[in-house]
Amino acid sequence: MLFSLVLLPVFLSEVLGQFPTACTTDQALKDRRCCPKWKDGSMCGVDSGRGRCRFMHQTYSEKRSFNQTNDDRLNWPHEFYDSVCVCNGNYGDFDCGRCKFGLYGDKCTEKKKPIIRRDIRELSRQERLTFFSYLSLAKLKTSARYKILITGNRYDRNTFRFVEATVYDVFAWMHFYSFAPFLDNNMFDATINLAHEGPNFLPWHRWYLLFLEREIQILTHDHDFALPYYDWSMDGKTCSICTDDMMGKSDSQGLLTSTSYFGNWKSICSGFNYPDKYCTVAEEKCRLEPIFRNPGADPNNRQLPSAKQVEDVLQWKDYDTPPYNFTSKHSFRNSLEGFVDPSNGQIMRRSLHNLFHMYMGGTMSLVSLSGNDPIFLLHHAFIDKIFERWCVKYNATSGMYPKNKIYGHGQNDYIVPSIPPVMIKDYVRQAANFGYKYSDYDPASYNSNTNVKA
């Protein structure tokens, strides 16, 4: 089918993603409608004034052309649904059944005290154990709210299937899904990446962390839960949290030791990662690979990013610059993503975000699978903390997000796979708008030999 369409101005409220279970039934897909019933029995809680089921017009503010396209993520989410829930006021979620981030109460009018994301080394032993138990529960518990999409043949929509997955595996799958090569006229284009190598990198991952944080809060009934982060900027050549008391120690083969909290974790979608397939092994747990990690083993990536790089990247006032990809110069986004040296903003050199992934090796070095390693959470929370420092320093607004023609990164494009969809640019704002903030922490106060503050 041919597309020459434009997305309508954003009217959609705070949302989560992937495919809501209620929207994966044969009837919902046939009707092309994702408008689940709320507890009052009406779609989107319309009888209670929470929202309504609304047809989404397709409009594009930036003109971009595609050939005969078969990518299911094009014009998200129109390849699956024409109608979605549109929530009123401060209501949110795929059925308008919850509040926007940072709000609570029957009418979602009360503002919560911001949750504080702290460095994992700030947590007491009991707080760390609670965090690990929450992650374990998310890894074991089948999500009651979402399913994931799998297929052995992306060319044929008739082969698409929605299957159950655990809460954490839904999260890991979303990163896999956004990274898959773009399919245009039966040809794969790996240069189009919906969450990396472009302006969407930081907003996408901010939304992504909020997704898991909210899902764990719902799963555990702990609505004050906050993801921790890992400030690696002063660790030099040693990952201070890569111990069995923390995020796991690796053996000589790169496997997490059996005494690690995550030693038995497996990577969803691993082992058979082909461009024409979506996670065909999701239901075959015995075929999934374990988590691999081998920090500092690569002779070309023995050093963690430095505190100087963190400070240097904040000098770039422009959120992003043309051509809005991995070659962009004097770009805060591209420097933080790690394609150029943050000190000068133009020399191509691995740094910051990218350098950490390569330093860790194994699962973390494979972008499509990296979300499977729980250290990914702590790393990206720190990247988000740096993003937040930039937002505060330059008083960031959504208007600072650049107009561009990169598919999946446009000014009025929607985050894939958010349902109902939200605009990317809406996440270029200070974290207080989403109900959280970051602690101030000095990594020098931590003694990795005793796993306590010095």
KELUM-379332 format. One record per residue (C-alpha): residue number from 1; residue in one letter; x, y, z. Coordinates in steps of 0.2 Angstrom, whole numbers, plus 5000, padded with zeros to 4 digits. Each point is the difference from the previous one (the first is absolute). Example, Ala and Ser with C-alpha at 12.3 -4.5 7.8 and 13.67 -1.06 7.14 Angstrom:
<rs>
[1,"a",[5062,4978,5039]]
[2,"s",[5006,5017,4997]]
</rs>
This chain:
<rs>
[1,"m",[5000,5000,5000]]
[2,"l",[5006,5018,4996]]
[3,"f",[5001,5013,5014]]
[4,"s",[5001,5019,4998]]
[5,"l",[4992,5005,5016]]
[6,"v",[5002,5011,5015]]
[7,"l",[4998,4997,5019]]
[8,"l",[4988,5011,5009]]
[9,"p",[5005,5012,5013]]
[10,"v",[5003,4991,5016]]
[11,"f",[4984,4999,5011]]
[12,"l",[5005,4983,5008]]
[13,"s",[5003,4998,5018]]
[14,"e",[5013,4992,5011]]
[15,"v",[5002,4982,4994]]
[16,"l",[5009,4984,5001]]
[17,"g",[5005,4987,4987]]
[18,"q",[5000,4986,4992]]
[19,"f",[4985,4991,4993]]
[20,"p",[4986,5000,5014]]
[21,"t",[4994,4982,5002]]
[22,"a",[4982,5006,4997]]
[23,"c",[5005,5007,4983]]
[24,"t",[5008,4984,4994]]
[25,"t",[4984,4990,4998]]
[26,"d",[4994,4995,4983]]
[27,"q",[4985,5012,5001]]
[28,"a",[5011,5015,5006]]
[29,"l",[5012,4997,4985]]
[30,"k",[4985,4998,4988]]
[31,"d",[4992,5016,5006]]
[32,"r",[5017,5009,5000]]
[33,"r",[4996,5007,5017]]
[34,"c",[5009,5001,5016]]
[35,"c",[4987,5006,5012]]
[36,"p",[5000,4988,5015]]
[37,"k",[4985,5001,5012]]
[38,"w",[5004,5008,5017]]
[39,"k",[4993,4993,5016]]
[40,"d",[4983,5010,4998]]
[41,"g",[4997,4989,4984]]
[42,"s",[5002,5013,4987]]
[43,"m",[5014,5002,4988]]
[44,"c",[5014,5012,5006]]
[45,"g",[4989,5004,5015]]
[46,"v",[4989,5011,4990]]
[47,"d",[4985,4998,5012]]
[48,"s",[5010,5006,5014]]
[49,"g",[5007,5015,4990]]
[50,"r",[5018,4993,5000]]
[51,"g",[5002,4999,4981]]
[52,"r",[4993,4995,4983]]
[53,"c",[5004,4989,4986]]
[54,"r",[5005,5011,4986]]
[55,"f",[5005,4997,4981]]
[56,"m",[5018,5006,4997]]
[57,"h",[5002,5010,4984]]
[58,"q",[5017,4997,4991]]
[59,"t",[5009,5016,4997]]
[60,"y",[5019,5004,4998]]
[61,"s",[5008,5017,5003]]
[62,"e",[5016,4995,4991]]
[63,"k",[4999,4994,4983]]
[64,"r",[5008,4983,4998]]
[65,"s",[4998,4987,4986]]
[66,"f",[5000,4981,5001]]
[67,"n",[4998,4987,4986]]
[68,"q",[4988,4986,5002]]
[69,"t",[5003,4997,5018]]
[70,"n",[4997,4985,5011]]
[71,"d",[5007,5005,5017]]
[72,"d",[4987,4998,5013]]
[73,"r",[5007,5015,5010]]
[74,"l",[4997,5013,4986]]
[75,"n",[4988,5014,5006]]
[76,"w",[4999,4992,5017]]
[77,"p",[4988,4992,5005]]
[78,"h",[4990,5001,4984]]
[79,"e",[5005,4983,4993]]
[80,"f",[4991,4993,5015]]
[81,"y",[4987,5012,5006]]
[82,"d",[4990,5015,4993]]
[83,"s",[4991,5004,5017]]
[84,"v",[5008,5002,5017]]
[85,"c",[4995,5006,5017]]
[86,"v",[5002,5019,5002]]
[87,"c",[5000,5004,5019]]
[88,"n",[4993,5016,5007]]
[89,"g",[5010,5012,5012]]
[90,"n",[5013,4991,5011]]
[91,"y",[4993,4982,4996]]
[92,"g",[5012,4988,4991]]
[93,"d",[5004,4982,4995]]
[94,"f",[4994,4990,4985]]
[95,"d",[4982,5000,5008]]
[96,"c",[5001,5016,5009]]
[97,"g",[5000,4990,5016]]
[98,"r",[5015,5008,5008]]
[99,"c",[5007,5018,5003]]
[100,"k",[5014,5008,4991]]
[101,"f",[5017,4998,5007]]
[102,"g",[5002,5010,5016]]
[103,"l",[4982,5001,5004]]
[104,"y",[4988,4990,5011]]
[105,"g",[4982,5000,5007]]
[106,"d",[4983,4995,4994]]
[107,"k",[5000,5015,4988]]
[108,"c",[5018,5000,4997]]
[109,"t",[5002,5018,5007]]
[110,"e",[5012,4997,5014]]
[111,"k",[5018,5002,4997]]
[112,"k",[5012,4987,5007]]
[113,"k",[5016,5004,5009]]
[114,"p",[5013,4996,4987]]
[115,"i",[5008,4983,5001]]
[116,"i",[5019,5001,5001]]
[117,"r",[5011,4990,4989]]
[118,"r",[5016,4996,5010]]
[119,"d",[5016,4993,4996]]
[120,"i",[5000,4981,5004]]
[121,"r",[5014,5003,5012]]
[122,"e",[4990,5011,5010]]
[123,"l",[4987,4987,5004]]
[124,"s",[5001,4990,5016]]
[125,"r",[5003,4981,4999]]
[126,"q",[4981,4998,5003]]
[127,"e",[4995,5013,4987]]
[128,"r",[5012,4991,4987]]
[129,"l",[4992,4983,5005]]
[130,"t",[4983,5007,4997]]
[131,"f",[5005,5007,4983]]
[132,"f",[5007,4983,4995]]
[133,"s",[4984,4991,5006]]
[134,"y",[4989,5012,4990]]
[135,"l",[5011,4997,4984]]
[136,"s",[4999,4981,5004]]
[137,"l",[4981,5001,5001]]
[138,"a",[4999,5010,4984]]
[139,"k",[5011,4987,4991]]
[140,"l",[4989,4986,5007]]
[141,"k",[4982,5007,4999]]
[142,"t",[4990,4999,4984]]
[143,"s",[4994,5017,4996]]
[144,"a",[4981,5002,5002]]
[145,"r",[5000,5016,4990]]
[146,"y",[5010,4997,4985]]
[147,"k",[5005,4988,4986]]
[148,"i",[5014,5000,4988]]
[149,"l",[5001,4998,4981]]
[150,"i",[5009,4985,4992]]
[151,"t",[5002,4994,4982]]
[152,"g",[5011,4989,4990]]
[153,"n",[4996,5010,4984]]
[154,"r",[4999,5019,5001]]
[155,"y",[4995,5000,4982]]
[156,"d",[4983,4992,5004]]
[157,"r",[4988,5008,5012]]
[158,"n",[4990,4983,5001]]
[159,"t",[5015,4993,5010]]
[160,"f",[5000,5013,5014]]
[161,"r",[4995,4993,5017]]
[162,"f",[4998,5008,5017]]
[163,"v",[5007,4990,5014]]
[164,"e",[5001,5002,5019]]
[165,"a",[5017,5005,5008]]
[166,"t",[5005,5005,5017]]
[167,"v",[5000,5018,5006]]
[168,"y",[5019,5002,4998]]
[169,"d",[5000,4991,4983]]
[170,"v",[4987,5011,4993]]
[171,"f",[5012,5015,5005]]
[172,"a",[5015,4991,4991]]
[173,"w",[4989,4996,4985]]
[174,"m",[4996,5018,4997]]
[175,"h",[5018,5005,4998]]
[176,"f",[5002,4985,4988]]
[177,"y",[4985,5006,4990]]
[178,"s",[5005,5018,4998]]
[179,"f",[5017,4994,4994]]
[180,"a",[4995,4988,4987]]
[181,"p",[5005,5006,4982]]
[182,"f",[4986,5010,4990]]
[183,"l",[4991,4990,4987]]
[184,"d",[4997,5010,4984]]
[185,"n",[4994,4992,4984]]
[186,"n",[5006,4983,5006]]
[187,"m",[5018,5007,5003]]
[188,"f",[5007,5002,5018]]
[189,"d",[5008,5017,5004]]
[190,"a",[5011,4999,5015]]
[191,"t",[5003,5019,5000]]
[192,"i",[4983,5004,5006]]
[193,"n",[5000,4997,5019]]
[194,"l",[4985,5005,5010]]
[195,"a",[5008,5003,5016]]
[196,"h",[5019,5003,4997]]
[197,"e",[5011,5011,4988]]
[198,"g",[4988,5014,5000]]
[199,"p",[4991,5013,5010]]
[200,"n",[4988,4987,5008]]
[201,"f",[5014,4992,5009]]
[202,"l",[4998,5009,5017]]
[203,"p",[4981,5002,5000]]
[204,"w",[4997,4982,4995]]
[205,"h",[5011,4993,5014]]
[206,"r",[4992,5012,5012]]
[207,"w",[4983,4994,4996]]
[208,"y",[5007,4982,5000]]
[209,"l",[5006,5001,5018]]
[210,"l",[4984,5008,5006]]
[211,"f",[4991,4985,4992]]
[212,"l",[5009,4987,5010]]
[213,"e",[5000,5011,5016]]
[214,"r",[4981,5001,4999]]
[215,"e",[4998,4982,4996]]
[216,"i",[5010,4995,5015]]
[217,"q",[4990,5012,5011]]
[218,"i",[4984,4991,4994]]
[219,"l",[5007,4983,5002]]
[220,"t",[5006,5002,5018]]
[221,"h",[4987,5013,5006]]
[222,"d",[5015,5011,5005]]
[223,"h",[4996,5016,4992]]
[224,"d",[5015,5009,5007]]
[225,"f",[5012,4988,4991]]
[226,"a",[5014,5009,4990]]
[227,"l",[5013,4993,4989]]
[228,"p",[5017,5002,5006]]
[229,"y",[5015,5006,4989]]
[230,"y",[5018,4996,4998]]
[231,"d",[5012,5015,4999]]
[232,"w",[5015,4992,4992]]
[233,"s",[5009,5016,4997]]
[234,"m",[5014,4998,5013]]
[235,"d",[5002,4981,4999]]
[236,"g",[5014,5000,4987]]
[237,"k",[5004,4983,4995]]
[238,"t",[4990,4991,5013]]
[239,"c",[4981,4997,5001]]
[240,"s",[4997,5003,5018]]
[241,"i",[4983,4992,5000]]
[242,"c",[5005,4984,4990]]
[243,"t",[5000,4990,5015]]
[244,"d",[4989,4986,5007]]
[245,"d",[4993,5012,5013]]
[246,"m",[4995,5012,4987]]
[247,"m",[4996,4997,4981]]
[248,"g",[5011,4984,4998]]
[249,"k",[5017,4994,4997]]
[250,"s",[5006,4992,4984]]
[251,"d",[5010,4984,4999]]
[252,"s",[5014,4997,4987]]
[253,"q",[4987,4995,4987]]
[254,"g",[4990,5016,5002]]
[255,"l",[4986,4992,5009]]
[256,"l",[4993,5007,5016]]
[257,"t",[5004,4989,5014]]
[258,"s",[4988,4988,5008]]
[259,"t",[5000,5010,5016]]
[260,"s",[4995,5016,4991]]
[261,"y",[4982,5006,5002]]
[262,"f",[4999,4999,4981]]
[263,"g",[5010,4985,4996]]
[264,"n",[4985,4990,4994]]
[265,"w",[4992,5014,4989]]
[266,"k",[4998,4997,4982]]
[267,"s",[4999,5012,4985]]
[268,"i",[4983,5000,4991]]
[269,"c",[5002,5001,4981]]
[270,"s",[5018,4994,5001]]
[271,"g",[5009,4987,4990]]
[272,"f",[4989,5002,4984]]
[273,"n",[5000,5019,4997]]
[274,"y",[4997,5001,4981]]
[275,"p",[4993,5016,4992]]
[276,"d",[4985,4991,4992]]
[277,"k",[4994,4993,5017]]
[278,"y",[4993,5007,5016]]
[279,"c",[5006,4990,5015]]
[280,"t",[4995,4982,4994]]
[281,"v",[5007,4992,5016]]
[282,"a",[4990,5010,5012]]
[283,"e",[4990,4984,5005]]
[284,"e",[5015,4988,5000]]
[285,"k",[5009,5005,5016]]
[286,"c",[5012,4986,4998]]
[287,"r",[5007,5007,4984]]
[288,"l",[5004,5017,5008]]
[289,"e",[5017,5006,5004]]
[290,"p",[5006,5005,5017]]
[291,"i",[5006,5017,5004]]
[292,"f",[5018,5003,4995]]
[293,"r",[5011,5014,5007]]
[294,"n",[5019,5002,5000]]
[295,"p",[5004,5018,5006]]
[296,"g",[5016,5007,4994]]
[297,"a",[5006,4984,4990]]
[298,"d",[5000,5008,4983]]
[299,"p",[5017,5008,4998]]
[300,"n",[4992,5014,4990]]
[301,"n",[4987,5004,5014]]
[302,"r",[5009,4998,5017]]
[303,"q",[4995,5017,5007]]
[304,"l",[4983,5006,5006]]
[305,"p",[4995,5017,4995]]
[306,"s",[5007,5014,5011]]
[307,"a",[4993,5014,5011]]
[308,"k",[5008,5012,4988]]
[309,"q",[4990,4994,4986]]
[310,"v",[4984,5002,5010]]
[311,"e",[5004,5018,5003]]
[312,"d",[5006,5003,4982]]
[313,"v",[4984,4994,4993]]
[314,"l",[4990,5013,5009]]
[315,"q",[5009,5014,4991]]
[316,"w",[4989,4997,4984]]
[317,"k",[4985,5010,5001]]
[318,"d",[4992,4994,4983]]
[319,"y",[4990,4984,5004]]
[320,"d",[5004,4994,4983]]
[321,"t",[5007,5006,4984]]
[322,"p",[4999,4995,4981]]
[323,"p",[5001,4987,4993]]
[324,"y",[4992,4993,5016]]
[325,"n",[5009,4984,4999]]
[326,"f",[5016,4992,5007]]
[327,"t",[5011,5013,4991]]
[328,"s",[4992,5016,5008]]
[329,"k",[5012,5012,5007]]
[330,"h",[4999,5011,5015]]
[331,"s",[4984,4990,5004]]
[332,"f",[4996,4997,5018]]
[333,"r",[4990,4984,4995]]
[334,"n",[5014,4993,4989]]
[335,"s",[5014,5004,5012]]
[336,"l",[4990,4991,5015]]
[337,"e",[4995,4986,4989]]
[338,"g",[5019,4998,4997]]
[339,"f",[5004,5001,4982]]
[340,"v",[5011,5016,5001]]
[341,"d",[5012,5006,5013]]
[342,"p",[4990,5011,5013]]
[343,"s",[5015,5011,5003]]
[344,"n",[5000,5007,4982]]
[345,"g",[4984,4994,4993]]
[346,"q",[5006,4995,4983]]
[347,"i",[5014,4987,5000]]
[348,"m",[4992,4982,4998]]
[349,"r",[5005,4991,5015]]
[350,"r",[4990,4987,5011]]
[351,"s",[4995,5008,5017]]
[352,"l",[4987,5001,5014]]
[353,"h",[4985,4989,4996]]
[354,"n",[5008,4990,4986]]
[355,"l",[5016,4998,5009]]
[356,"f",[4992,4992,5015]]
[357,"h",[4990,4987,4990]]
[358,"m",[5017,4995,4991]]
[359,"y",[5009,5000,5016]]
[360,"m",[4988,4988,5008]]
[361,"g",[5000,4988,4984]]
[362,"g",[4989,4985,4998]]
[363,"t",[4981,5003,5001]]
[364,"m",[5003,5019,5003]]
[365,"s",[5010,5002,4984]]
[366,"l",[4986,4993,4989]]
[367,"v",[4988,5015,4999]]
[368,"s",[4984,4989,4996]]
[369,"l",[5003,4989,5015]]
[370,"s",[5008,5012,5012]]
[371,"g",[4984,5003,5009]]
[372,"n",[5000,4982,5007]]
[373,"d",[5015,5004,5011]]
[374,"p",[4993,5009,5016]]
[375,"i",[5016,5011,5001]]
[376,"f",[4992,5008,4984]]
[377,"l",[4988,5008,5012]]
[378,"l",[5013,5008,5011]]
[379,"h",[5010,5006,4986]]
[380,"h",[4986,5008,4990]]
[381,"a",[4993,5008,5016]]
[382,"f",[5017,5009,5002]]
[383,"i",[4999,5005,4982]]
[384,"d",[4983,5007,5004]]
[385,"k",[5007,5009,5015]]
[386,"i",[5013,5009,4988]]
[387,"f",[4986,5004,4989]]
[388,"e",[4990,5007,5015]]
[389,"r",[5015,5011,5004]]
[390,"w",[5000,5007,4982]]
[391,"c",[4981,5003,5001]]
[392,"v",[5002,5010,5017]]
[393,"k",[5015,5009,4993]]
[394,"y",[4992,5006,4984]]
[395,"n",[4982,5000,5007]]
[396,"a",[4995,4987,4987]]
[397,"t",[4983,5000,4991]]
[398,"s",[4992,4990,4987]]
[399,"g",[5003,5014,4988]]
[400,"m",[5019,4997,5001]]
[401,"y",[4997,4983,4991]]
[402,"p",[5006,5003,4982]]
[403,"k",[4989,4998,4984]]
[404,"n",[5008,4986,4990]]
[405,"k",[4995,4987,4986]]
[406,"i",[5008,4985,5008]]
[407,"y",[4986,4987,5002]]
[408,"g",[4996,4996,5018]]
[409,"h",[5009,5016,5006]]
[410,"g",[4989,5013,4992]]
[411,"q",[4993,5015,5010]]
[412,"n",[4982,4993,5000]]
[413,"d",[5004,4982,4999]]
[414,"y",[4994,4988,5013]]
[415,"i",[5011,4989,5012]]
[416,"v",[5000,4982,4994]]
[417,"p",[4992,4990,5008]]
[418,"s",[4990,5011,5011]]
[419,"i",[4981,4997,5001]]
[420,"p",[4991,5011,4999]]
[421,"p",[5014,5010,4992]]
[422,"v",[5009,5014,5007]]
[423,"m",[5011,5013,4991]]
[424,"i",[5019,4998,5002]]
[425,"k",[5003,5019,5003]]
[426,"d",[4988,5000,5015]]
[427,"y",[5014,4991,5010]]
[428,"v",[5013,5014,4997]]
[429,"r",[4995,5008,5017]]
[430,"q",[5006,4999,5017]]
[431,"a",[4997,4984,5010]]
[432,"a",[4989,5009,5013]]
[433,"n",[4987,5000,4986]]
[434,"f",[5000,4981,5002]]
[435,"g",[5000,4998,5018]]
[436,"y",[5018,4996,5004]]
[437,"k",[5017,5008,5003]]
[438,"y",[5018,4994,5003]]
[439,"s",[5011,5000,5016]]
[440,"d",[5017,5009,5001]]
[441,"y",[5013,4987,5003]]
[442,"d",[5019,4999,5001]]
[443,"p",[5006,4984,4993]]
[444,"a",[5017,5003,5010]]
[445,"s",[4990,4997,5016]]
[446,"y",[4998,4982,4995]]
[447,"n",[5012,4986,5005]]
[448,"s",[4998,4986,4987]]
[449,"n",[5010,4988,5011]]
[450,"t",[4987,5000,5014]]
[451,"n",[4985,5005,4990]]
[452,"v",[4997,5014,5013]]
[453,"k",[5001,5019,5000]]
[454,"a",[5018,5005,5005]]
</rs>
